Amino acid sequence: MKHPTFRGVYPVRMKTRFVLMALAASLVLPLSAEEKETPLGKQMESFNDAFKAFRKETDTTKCAALARDAQAAVVKTLTETPDMVKKMPDGPEKAKAAAEYRKMMGKVYVSLCELEEAYLAGNTEEAGKILGSMREMKKAGHDKFMEEE
C-alpha cells in the first residue's frame, strides 16, 4: 500500500488562504481609495501622468502636446483647495495658505508654458533644465500642502 500524500490538499489550502486574503484586501482598499479620489487628486494625477511621460518621449512635438495636457490639468487645479488647507480653521492663515497654493500652481503653469516653448523650439537641453526645476517645485508643493500618511 502506498503512503498517502498531501499533494492535492496543500494547493487547496493555499488557494483558500489566497482567496480569503484577496477578499479581505478588496474590502479594505476601496475605502482608502475613495477617500483620496478628490477633484484635485484627479487633476494632479493627470498632471503627474503627463509629467512622467516626458521622461519616455523623445519626439519634441509630442512633448509639447504633453505640456499642453499638463497645462490643462493645472488650470483645473487652480479652482480646488488642498485638503490640508480645507481642514484649517477659517481665518487669515487659511486664506494665506490658499493664496500661496494658487501662486505655486501659477508658477507651475508658467513653467509648463516655458517647457512647451522649449520643446517647440527643439531645445531639449533647456527643456531638461525646466523639468528639473519643476521636480523641485513639485517636491516643495507636496511638502507644504500634502499631509503625511
VMD Tcl script that builds the backbone (N, CA, C; Angstrom):
set m [mol new atoms 447]
animate dup $m
set s [atomselect $m all]
$s set {name element resname resid chain x y z} {
  {N N MET 1 A 0.844 -1.175 0.000}
  {CA C MET 1 A 0.000 0.000 0.000}
  {C C MET 1 A 0.888 1.237 0.000}
  {N N LYS 2 A 0.505 2.219 -0.831}
  {CA C LYS 2 A 1.279 3.434 -0.961}
  {C C LYS 2 A 1.008 4.377 0.203}
  {N N HIS 3 A 2.026 5.158 0.496}
  {CA C HIS 3 A 1.892 6.167 1.548}
  {C C HIS 3 A 1.049 7.327 1.002}
  {N N PRO 4 A 0.038 7.749 1.726}
  {CA C PRO 4 A -0.795 8.853 1.225}
  {C C PRO 4 A 0.014 10.156 1.207}
  {N N THR 5 A -0.183 10.944 0.182}
  {CA C THR 5 A 0.496 12.237 0.076}
  {C C THR 5 A -0.508 13.358 0.253}
  {N N PHE 6 A 0.004 14.526 0.527}
  {CA C PHE 6 A -0.856 15.699 0.696}
  {C C PHE 6 A -0.821 16.575 -0.542}
  {N N ARG 7 A -0.407 15.964 -1.630}
  {CA C ARG 7 A -0.245 16.720 -2.871}
  {C C ARG 7 A -1.519 17.469 -3.258}
  {N N GLY 8 A -2.642 16.878 -3.169}
  {CA C GLY 8 A -3.877 17.526 -3.566}
  {C C GLY 8 A -4.448 18.448 -2.508}
  {N N VAL 9 A -4.099 18.247 -1.248}
  {CA C VAL 9 A -4.660 19.028 -0.156}
  {C C VAL 9 A -3.965 20.372 -0.019}
  {N N TYR 10 A -2.656 20.391 -0.088}
  {CA C TYR 10 A -1.885 21.618 0.140}
  {C C TYR 10 A -2.281 22.755 -0.815}
  {N N PRO 11 A -2.361 22.494 -2.120}
  {CA C PRO 11 A -2.749 23.596 -3.011}
  {C C PRO 11 A -4.143 24.143 -2.707}
  {N N VAL 12 A -5.070 23.291 -2.279}
  {CA C VAL 12 A -6.408 23.765 -1.962}
  {C C VAL 12 A -6.350 24.698 -0.758}
  {N N ARG 13 A -5.577 24.338 0.257}
  {CA C ARG 13 A -5.438 25.204 1.419}
  {C C ARG 13 A -4.815 26.537 1.030}
  {N N MET 14 A -3.793 26.500 0.202}
  {CA C MET 14 A -3.128 27.736 -0.234}
  {C C MET 14 A -4.085 28.595 -1.060}
  {N N LYS 15 A -4.835 27.954 -1.934}
  {CA C LYS 15 A -5.793 28.705 -2.744}
  {C C LYS 15 A -6.849 29.348 -1.853}
  {N N THR 16 A -7.312 28.617 -0.872}
  {CA C THR 16 A -8.314 29.139 0.050}
  {C C THR 16 A -7.762 30.333 0.816}
  {N N ARG 17 A -6.538 30.209 1.307}
  {CA C ARG 17 A -5.915 31.318 2.027}
  {C C ARG 17 A -5.751 32.529 1.125}
  {N N PHE 18 A -5.302 32.273 -0.092}
  {CA C PHE 18 A -5.112 33.373 -1.033}
  {C C PHE 18 A -6.430 34.085 -1.329}
  {N N VAL 19 A -7.472 33.315 -1.559}
  {CA C VAL 19 A -8.793 33.896 -1.848}
  {C C VAL 19 A -9.286 34.710 -0.652}
  {N N LEU 20 A -9.121 34.170 0.549}
  {CA C LEU 20 A -9.554 34.898 1.743}
  {C C LEU 20 A -8.761 36.191 1.927}
  {N N MET 21 A -7.451 36.142 1.691}
  {CA C MET 21 A -6.625 37.346 1.826}
  {C C MET 21 A -7.005 38.378 0.759}
  {N N ALA 22 A -7.243 37.926 -0.451}
  {CA C ALA 22 A -7.653 38.830 -1.516}
  {C C ALA 22 A -8.996 39.479 -1.203}
  {N N LEU 23 A -9.914 38.692 -0.669}
  {CA C LEU 23 A -11.222 39.212 -0.289}
  {C C LEU 23 A -11.090 40.268 0.805}
  {N N ALA 24 A -10.274 39.978 1.803}
  {CA C ALA 24 A -10.063 40.947 2.891}
  {C C ALA 24 A -9.442 42.236 2.352}
  {N N ALA 25 A -8.473 42.100 1.470}
  {CA C ALA 25 A -7.835 43.291 0.896}
  {C C ALA 25 A -8.828 44.089 0.066}
  {N N SER 26 A -9.691 43.402 -0.672}
  {CA C SER 26 A -10.654 44.124 -1.515}
  {C C SER 26 A -11.684 44.876 -0.680}
  {N N LEU 27 A -11.918 44.418 0.530}
  {CA C LEU 27 A -12.843 45.124 1.400}
  {C C LEU 27 A -12.219 46.380 1.996}
  {N N VAL 28 A -10.926 46.348 2.234}
  {CA C VAL 28 A -10.234 47.468 2.867}
  {C C VAL 28 A -9.776 48.506 1.850}
  {N N LEU 29 A -9.200 48.087 0.739}
  {CA C LEU 29 A -8.600 49.010 -0.215}
  {C C LEU 29 A -9.578 49.999 -0.847}
  {N N PRO 30 A -10.775 49.608 -1.248}
  {CA C PRO 30 A -11.666 50.598 -1.841}
  {C C PRO 30 A -12.001 51.750 -0.901}
  {N N LEU 31 A -12.049 51.502 0.390}
  {CA C LEU 31 A -12.358 52.570 1.331}
  {C C LEU 31 A -11.274 53.634 1.314}
  {N N SER 32 A -10.015 53.215 1.321}
  {CA C SER 32 A -8.933 54.201 1.311}
  {C C SER 32 A -8.834 54.871 -0.051}
  {N N ALA 33 A -9.133 54.161 -1.136}
  {CA C ALA 33 A -9.064 54.758 -2.461}
  {C C ALA 33 A -10.149 55.820 -2.635}
  {N N GLU 34 A -11.341 55.577 -2.073}
  {CA C GLU 34 A -12.421 56.550 -2.191}
  {C C GLU 34 A -12.073 57.847 -1.472}
  {N N GLU 35 A -11.403 57.743 -0.347}
  {CA C GLU 35 A -11.042 58.940 0.405}
  {C C GLU 35 A -10.096 59.831 -0.382}
  {N N LYS 36 A -9.269 59.244 -1.232}
  {CA C LYS 36 A -8.273 60.007 -1.968}
  {C C LYS 36 A -8.776 60.494 -3.317}
  {N N GLU 37 A -9.934 60.046 -3.752}
  {CA C GLU 37 A -10.468 60.449 -5.047}
  {C C GLU 37 A -11.179 61.790 -4.923}
  {N N THR 38 A -10.405 62.845 -4.945}
  {CA C THR 38 A -10.962 64.186 -4.908}
  {C C THR 38 A -10.772 64.812 -6.277}
  {N N PRO 39 A -11.515 65.866 -6.605}
  {CA C PRO 39 A -11.292 66.540 -7.884}
  {C C PRO 39 A -9.838 67.007 -8.034}
  {N N LEU 40 A -9.273 67.532 -6.961}
  {CA C LEU 40 A -7.876 67.970 -7.009}
  {C C LEU 40 A -6.958 66.774 -7.255}
  {N N GLY 41 A -7.220 65.668 -6.576}
  {CA C GLY 41 A -6.406 64.468 -6.755}
  {C C GLY 41 A -6.443 63.949 -8.186}
  {N N LYS 42 A -7.623 63.990 -8.807}
  {CA C LYS 42 A -7.755 63.527 -10.192}
  {C C LYS 42 A -6.952 64.408 -11.145}
  {N N GLN 43 A -7.014 65.725 -10.948}
  {CA C GLN 43 A -6.266 66.639 -11.817}
  {C C GLN 43 A -4.762 66.486 -11.601}
  {N N MET 44 A -4.365 66.313 -10.353}
  {CA C MET 44 A -2.945 66.122 -10.065}
  {C C MET 44 A -2.449 64.818 -10.680}
  {N N GLU 45 A -3.307 63.805 -10.698}
  {CA C GLU 45 A -2.937 62.541 -11.319}
  {C C GLU 45 A -2.745 62.731 -12.828}
  {N N SER 46 A -3.623 63.505 -13.466}
  {CA C SER 46 A -3.474 63.795 -14.893}
  {C C SER 46 A -2.174 64.545 -15.155}
  {N N PHE 47 A -1.897 65.528 -14.309}
  {CA C PHE 47 A -0.648 66.279 -14.428}
  {C C PHE 47 A 0.544 65.352 -14.251}
  {N N ASN 48 A 0.494 64.501 -13.253}
  {CA C ASN 48 A 1.604 63.597 -12.961}
  {C C ASN 48 A 1.831 62.608 -14.100}
  {N N ASP 49 A 0.759 62.123 -14.717}
  {CA C ASP 49 A 0.892 61.208 -15.853}
  {C C ASP 49 A 1.642 61.882 -16.998}
  {N N ALA 50 A 1.281 63.132 -17.300}
  {CA C ALA 50 A 1.974 63.863 -18.353}
  {C C ALA 50 A 3.423 64.127 -17.956}
  {N N PHE 51 A 3.631 64.471 -16.702}
  {CA C PHE 51 A 4.972 64.769 -16.206}
  {C C PHE 51 A 5.882 63.546 -16.343}
  {N N LYS 52 A 5.368 62.367 -16.022}
  {CA C LYS 52 A 6.148 61.137 -16.148}
  {C C LYS 52 A 6.426 60.808 -17.616}
  {N N ALA 53 A 5.479 61.131 -18.484}
  {CA C ALA 53 A 5.625 60.801 -19.903}
  {C C ALA 53 A 6.769 61.572 -20.558}
  {N N PHE 54 A 7.143 62.716 -19.999}
  {CA C PHE 54 A 8.257 63.479 -20.573}
  {C C PHE 54 A 9.543 62.652 -20.578}
  {N N ARG 55 A 9.726 61.807 -19.573}
  {CA C ARG 55 A 10.948 61.001 -19.469}
  {C C ARG 55 A 11.043 59.964 -20.579}
  {N N LYS 56 A 9.895 59.483 -21.027}
  {CA C LYS 56 A 9.878 58.402 -22.005}
  {C C LYS 56 A 9.832 58.907 -23.447}
  {N N GLU 57 A 9.253 60.076 -23.651}
  {CA C GLU 57 A 9.020 60.585 -25.000}
  {C C GLU 57 A 10.266 61.281 -25.540}
  {N N THR 58 A 10.577 61.012 -26.804}
  {CA C THR 58 A 11.738 61.655 -27.439}
  {C C THR 58 A 11.326 62.643 -28.528}
  {N N ASP 59 A 10.105 62.542 -29.006}
  {CA C ASP 59 A 9.610 63.449 -30.049}
  {C C ASP 59 A 9.213 64.778 -29.402}
  {N N THR 60 A 9.882 65.871 -29.816}
  {CA C THR 60 A 9.625 67.167 -29.192}
  {C C THR 60 A 8.208 67.670 -29.457}
  {N N THR 61 A 7.634 67.318 -30.597}
  {CA C THR 61 A 6.261 67.735 -30.892}
  {C C THR 61 A 5.289 67.067 -29.926}
  {N N LYS 62 A 5.508 65.795 -29.650}
  {CA C LYS 62 A 4.651 65.078 -28.696}
  {C C LYS 62 A 4.870 65.612 -27.282}
  {N N CYS 63 A 6.108 65.987 -26.970}
  {CA C CYS 63 A 6.387 66.555 -25.646}
  {C C CYS 63 A 5.673 67.898 -25.473}
  {N N ALA 64 A 5.628 68.692 -26.533}
  {CA C ALA 64 A 4.906 69.971 -26.468}
  {C C ALA 64 A 3.417 69.709 -26.213}
  {N N ALA 65 A 2.875 68.676 -26.845}
  {CA C ALA 65 A 1.465 68.315 -26.625}
  {C C ALA 65 A 1.255 67.844 -25.178}
  {N N LEU 66 A 2.215 67.096 -24.639}
  {CA C LEU 66 A 2.126 66.669 -23.237}
  {C C LEU 66 A 2.134 67.884 -22.305}
  {N N ALA 67 A 2.945 68.868 -22.656}
  {CA C ALA 67 A 2.999 70.094 -21.846}
  {C C ALA 67 A 1.632 70.788 -21.854}
  {N N ARG 68 A 0.964 70.804 -23.002}
  {CA C ARG 68 A -0.376 71.413 -23.076}
  {C C ARG 68 A -1.383 70.618 -22.249}
  {N N ASP 69 A -1.270 69.291 -22.277}
  {CA C ASP 69 A -2.159 68.452 -21.458}
  {C C ASP 69 A -1.955 68.759 -19.976}
  {N N ALA 70 A -0.697 68.872 -19.582}
  {CA C ALA 70 A -0.387 69.184 -18.186}
  {C C ALA 70 A -0.893 70.577 -17.823}
  {N N GLN 71 A -0.791 71.522 -18.752}
  {CA C GLN 71 A -1.291 72.882 -18.517}
  {C C GLN 71 A -2.794 72.847 -18.236}
  {N N ALA 72 A -3.521 72.067 -19.027}
  {CA C ALA 72 A -4.976 71.975 -18.844}
  {C C ALA 72 A -5.318 71.421 -17.458}
  {N N ALA 73 A -4.566 70.430 -17.016}
  {CA C ALA 73 A -4.812 69.863 -15.688}
  {C C ALA 73 A -4.504 70.891 -14.602}
  {N N VAL 74 A -3.411 71.637 -14.767}
  {CA C VAL 74 A -3.028 72.625 -13.761}
  {C C VAL 74 A -4.071 73.737 -13.663}
  {N N VAL 75 A -4.612 74.165 -14.790}
  {CA C VAL 75 A -5.640 75.209 -14.775}
  {C C VAL 75 A -6.833 74.750 -13.934}
  {N N LYS 76 A -7.206 73.490 -14.059}
  {CA C LYS 76 A -8.333 72.967 -13.288}
  {C C LYS 76 A -8.017 72.887 -11.797}
  {N N THR 77 A -6.739 72.729 -11.451}
  {CA C THR 77 A -6.379 72.647 -10.028}
  {C C THR 77 A -6.479 73.999 -9.337}
  {N N LEU 78 A -6.455 75.075 -10.103}
  {CA C LEU 78 A -6.496 76.409 -9.503}
  {C C LEU 78 A -7.812 76.692 -8.791}
  {N N THR 79 A -8.865 76.020 -9.197}
  {CA C THR 79 A -10.168 76.241 -8.565}
  {C C THR 79 A -10.371 75.339 -7.347}
  {N N GLU 80 A -9.432 74.434 -7.114}
  {CA C GLU 80 A -9.533 73.499 -6.000}
  {C C GLU 80 A -8.684 73.981 -4.820}
  {N N THR 81 A -8.902 73.359 -3.683}
  {CA C THR 81 A -8.135 73.665 -2.477}
  {C C THR 81 A -7.640 72.350 -1.898}
  {N N PRO 82 A -6.360 72.281 -1.542}
  {CA C PRO 82 A -5.848 71.043 -0.933}
  {C C PRO 82 A -6.578 70.727 0.374}
  {N N ASP 83 A -6.739 69.449 0.663}
  {CA C ASP 83 A -7.425 69.020 1.886}
  {C C ASP 83 A -6.793 69.616 3.134}
  {N N MET 84 A -5.480 69.716 3.132}
  {CA C MET 84 A -4.779 70.267 4.294}
  {C C MET 84 A -5.243 71.697 4.577}
  {N N VAL 85 A -5.442 72.474 3.507}
  {CA C VAL 85 A -5.896 73.856 3.665}
  {C C VAL 85 A -7.371 73.874 4.060}
  {N N LYS 86 A -8.161 72.989 3.489}
  {CA C LYS 86 A -9.587 72.918 3.832}
  {C C LYS 86 A -9.796 72.650 5.314}
  {N N LYS 87 A -8.910 71.849 5.899}
  {CA C LYS 87 A -9.053 71.466 7.301}
  {C C LYS 87 A -8.613 72.570 8.267}
  {N N MET 88 A -7.954 73.590 7.753}
  {CA C MET 88 A -7.502 74.679 8.624}
  {C C MET 88 A -8.706 75.477 9.112}
  {N N PRO 89 A -8.617 76.043 10.317}
  {CA C PRO 89 A -9.715 76.895 10.788}
  {C C PRO 89 A -9.812 78.153 9.927}
  {N N ASP 90 A -11.042 78.612 9.715}
  {CA C ASP 90 A -11.236 79.825 8.921}
  {C C ASP 90 A -10.469 80.980 9.548}
  {N N GLY 91 A -9.932 81.826 8.683}
  {CA C GLY 91 A -9.190 82.970 9.175}
  {C C GLY 91 A -8.098 83.363 8.206}
  {N N PRO 92 A -7.283 84.316 8.598}
  {CA C PRO 92 A -6.257 84.830 7.698}
  {C C PRO 92 A -5.195 83.792 7.310}
  {N N GLU 93 A -4.876 82.856 8.199}
  {CA C GLU 93 A -3.868 81.838 7.880}
  {C C GLU 93 A -4.366 80.898 6.773}
  {N N LYS 94 A -5.640 80.551 6.847}
  {CA C LYS 94 A -6.224 79.685 5.821}
  {C C LYS 94 A -6.256 80.404 4.478}
  {N N ALA 95 A -6.658 81.671 4.484}
  {CA C ALA 95 A -6.699 82.462 3.252}
  {C C ALA 95 A -5.292 82.606 2.664}
  {N N LYS 96 A -4.317 82.825 3.528}
  {CA C LYS 96 A -2.933 82.975 3.081}
  {C C LYS 96 A -2.423 81.665 2.466}
  {N N ALA 97 A -2.740 80.538 3.093}
  {CA C ALA 97 A -2.314 79.236 2.584}
  {C C ALA 97 A -2.971 78.943 1.232}
  {N N ALA 98 A -4.246 79.278 1.086}
  {CA C ALA 98 A -4.947 79.057 -0.183}
  {C C ALA 98 A -4.332 79.914 -1.281}
  {N N ALA 99 A -4.003 81.158 -0.964}
  {CA C ALA 99 A -3.378 82.046 -1.950}
  {C C ALA 99 A -1.992 81.531 -2.334}
  {N N GLU 100 A -1.258 81.038 -1.363}
  {CA C GLU 100 A 0.077 80.510 -1.635}
  {C C GLU 100 A -0.002 79.276 -2.533}
  {N N TYR 101 A -1.000 78.427 -2.301}
  {CA C TYR 101 A -1.210 77.256 -3.155}
  {C C TYR 101 A -1.464 77.691 -4.602}
  {N N ARG 102 A -2.385 78.651 -4.780}
  {CA C ARG 102 A -2.700 79.114 -6.143}
  {C C ARG 102 A -1.477 79.750 -6.800}
  {N N LYS 103 A -0.693 80.480 -6.015}
  {CA C LYS 103 A 0.525 81.107 -6.533}
  {C C LYS 103 A 1.515 80.038 -7.010}
  {N N MET 104 A 1.692 78.986 -6.207}
  {CA C MET 104 A 2.599 77.905 -6.603}
  {C C MET 104 A 2.114 77.216 -7.875}
  {N N MET 105 A 0.813 76.974 -7.955}
  {CA C MET 105 A 0.274 76.323 -9.145}
  {C C MET 105 A 0.390 77.242 -10.358}
  {N N GLY 106 A 0.285 78.548 -10.144}
  {CA C GLY 106 A 0.501 79.503 -11.236}
  {C C GLY 106 A 1.924 79.420 -11.764}
  {N N LYS 107 A 2.877 79.275 -10.851}
  {CA C LYS 107 A 4.281 79.129 -11.260}
  {C C LYS 107 A 4.487 77.833 -12.045}
  {N N VAL 108 A 3.796 76.784 -11.633}
  {CA C VAL 108 A 3.873 75.521 -12.369}
  {C C VAL 108 A 3.326 75.712 -13.778}
  {N N TYR 109 A 2.217 76.444 -13.884}
  {CA C TYR 109 A 1.621 76.694 -15.202}
  {C C TYR 109 A 2.589 77.469 -16.105}
  {N N VAL 110 A 3.204 78.501 -15.556}
  {CA C VAL 110 A 4.174 79.290 -16.337}
  {C C VAL 110 A 5.332 78.393 -16.777}
  {N N SER 111 A 5.809 77.555 -15.883}
  {CA C SER 111 A 6.909 76.645 -16.233}
  {C C SER 111 A 6.498 75.683 -17.344}
  {N N LEU 112 A 5.255 75.215 -17.310}
  {CA C LEU 112 A 4.777 74.331 -18.376}
  {C C LEU 112 A 4.701 75.057 -19.715}
  {N N CYS 113 A 4.349 76.341 -19.688}
  {CA C CYS 113 A 4.342 77.133 -20.927}
  {C C CYS 113 A 5.773 77.286 -21.459}
  {N N GLU 114 A 6.718 77.542 -20.556}
  {CA C GLU 114 A 8.122 77.646 -20.960}
  {C C GLU 114 A 8.624 76.304 -21.493}
  {N N LEU 115 A 8.188 75.223 -20.883}
  {CA C LEU 115 A 8.559 73.888 -21.337}
  {C C LEU 115 A 8.019 73.628 -22.742}
  {N N GLU 116 A 6.779 74.006 -22.956}
  {CA C GLU 116 A 6.185 73.846 -24.286}
  {C C GLU 116 A 6.982 74.630 -25.319}
  {N N GLU 117 A 7.333 75.867 -24.992}
  {CA C GLU 117 A 8.128 76.694 -25.920}
  {C C GLU 117 A 9.480 76.056 -26.217}
  {N N ALA 118 A 10.120 75.512 -25.182}
  {CA C ALA 118 A 11.423 74.870 -25.373}
  {C C ALA 118 A 11.292 73.667 -26.315}
  {N N TYR 119 A 10.260 72.865 -26.108}
  {CA C TYR 119 A 10.072 71.708 -26.987}
  {C C TYR 119 A 9.727 72.133 -28.410}
  {N N LEU 120 A 8.910 73.163 -28.558}
  {CA C LEU 120 A 8.566 73.629 -29.903}
  {C C LEU 120 A 9.791 74.171 -30.636}
  {N N ALA 121 A 10.738 74.736 -29.887}
  {CA C ALA 121 A 11.977 75.243 -30.474}
  {C C ALA 121 A 13.000 74.121 -30.665}
  {N N GLY 122 A 12.680 72.928 -30.174}
  {CA C GLY 122 A 13.597 71.802 -30.299}
  {C C GLY 122 A 14.758 71.862 -29.318}
  {N N ASN 123 A 14.629 72.688 -28.299}
  {CA C ASN 123 A 15.697 72.880 -27.323}
  {C C ASN 123 A 15.501 71.918 -26.147}
  {N N THR 124 A 15.965 70.690 -26.327}
  {CA C THR 124 A 15.769 69.672 -25.291}
  {C C THR 124 A 16.638 69.928 -24.063}
  {N N GLU 125 A 17.755 70.605 -24.259}
  {CA C GLU 125 A 18.611 70.920 -23.103}
  {C C GLU 125 A 17.878 71.877 -22.157}
  {N N GLU 126 A 17.270 72.910 -22.720}
  {CA C GLU 126 A 16.501 73.864 -21.909}
  {C C GLU 126 A 15.295 73.169 -21.278}
  {N N ALA 127 A 14.654 72.295 -22.044}
  {CA C ALA 127 A 13.501 71.550 -21.515}
  {C C ALA 127 A 13.924 70.711 -20.308}
  {N N GLY 128 A 15.084 70.095 -20.380}
  {CA C GLY 128 A 15.587 69.305 -19.261}
  {C C GLY 128 A 15.796 70.150 -18.014}
  {N N LYS 129 A 16.310 71.361 -18.204}
  {CA C LYS 129 A 16.509 72.270 -17.064}
  {C C LYS 129 A 15.167 72.655 -16.439}
  {N N ILE 130 A 14.198 72.936 -17.285}
  {CA C ILE 130 A 12.864 73.318 -16.792}
  {C C ILE 130 A 12.233 72.157 -16.029}
  {N N LEU 131 A 12.361 70.945 -16.582}
  {CA C LEU 131 A 11.811 69.771 -15.901}
  {C C LEU 131 A 12.478 69.565 -14.539}
  {N N GLY 132 A 13.775 69.825 -14.471}
  {CA C GLY 132 A 14.485 69.712 -13.197}
  {C C GLY 132 A 13.952 70.689 -12.167}
  {N N SER 133 A 13.727 71.929 -12.594}
  {CA C SER 133 A 13.191 72.925 -11.654}
  {C C SER 133 A 11.752 72.591 -11.270}
  {N N MET 134 A 11.012 71.980 -12.185}
  {CA C MET 134 A 9.634 71.598 -11.881}
  {C C MET 134 A 9.597 70.460 -10.862}
  {N N ARG 135 A 10.579 69.560 -10.923}
  {CA C ARG 135 A 10.643 68.487 -9.920}
  {C C ARG 135 A 10.829 69.083 -8.531}
  {N N GLU 136 A 11.669 70.105 -8.454}
  {CA C GLU 136 A 11.897 70.786 -7.174}
  {C C GLU 136 A 10.615 71.480 -6.703}
  {N N MET 137 A 9.899 72.135 -7.642}
  {CA C MET 137 A 8.630 72.787 -7.288}
  {C C MET 137 A 7.618 71.764 -6.781}
  {N N LYS 138 A 7.572 70.630 -7.459}
  {CA C LYS 138 A 6.629 69.577 -7.082}
  {C C LYS 138 A 6.912 69.094 -5.662}
  {N N LYS 139 A 8.181 68.857 -5.365}
  {CA C LYS 139 A 8.559 68.401 -4.031}
  {C C LYS 139 A 8.202 69.452 -2.980}
  {N N ALA 140 A 8.514 70.710 -3.263}
  {CA C ALA 140 A 8.206 71.783 -2.310}
  {C C ALA 140 A 6.703 71.903 -2.090}
  {N N GLY 141 A 5.929 71.804 -3.163}
  {CA C GLY 141 A 4.474 71.887 -3.047}
  {C C GLY 141 A 3.898 70.735 -2.247}
  {N N HIS 142 A 4.400 69.542 -2.503}
  {CA C HIS 142 A 3.903 68.382 -1.764}
  {C C HIS 142 A 4.298 68.477 -0.291}
  {N N ASP 143 A 5.506 68.935 -0.027}
  {CA C ASP 143 A 5.938 69.088 1.373}
  {C C ASP 143 A 5.050 70.089 2.100}
  {N N LYS 144 A 4.648 71.145 1.404}
  {CA C LYS 144 A 3.891 72.211 2.034}
  {C C LYS 144 A 2.393 71.901 2.149}
  {N N PHE 145 A 1.821 71.259 1.125}
  {CA C PHE 145 A 0.362 71.136 1.061}
  {C C PHE 145 A -0.195 69.718 1.138}
  {N N MET 146 A 0.648 68.726 1.352}
  {CA C MET 146 A 0.138 67.362 1.494}
  {C C MET 146 A 0.428 66.861 2.900}
  {N N GLU 147 A -0.573 66.238 3.478}
  {CA C GLU 147 A -0.413 65.660 4.803}
  {C C GLU 147 A 0.326 64.334 4.668}
  {N N GLU 148 A 1.165 64.035 5.631}
  {CA C GLU 148 A 1.850 62.752 5.627}
  {C C GLU 148 A 0.862 61.666 6.000}
  {N N GLU 149 A 0.975 60.534 5.313}
  {CA C GLU 149 A 0.040 59.420 5.572}
  {C C GLU 149 A 0.549 58.534 6.644}
}
mol reanalyze $m
mol bondsrecalc $m
mol representation Tube
mol addrep $m
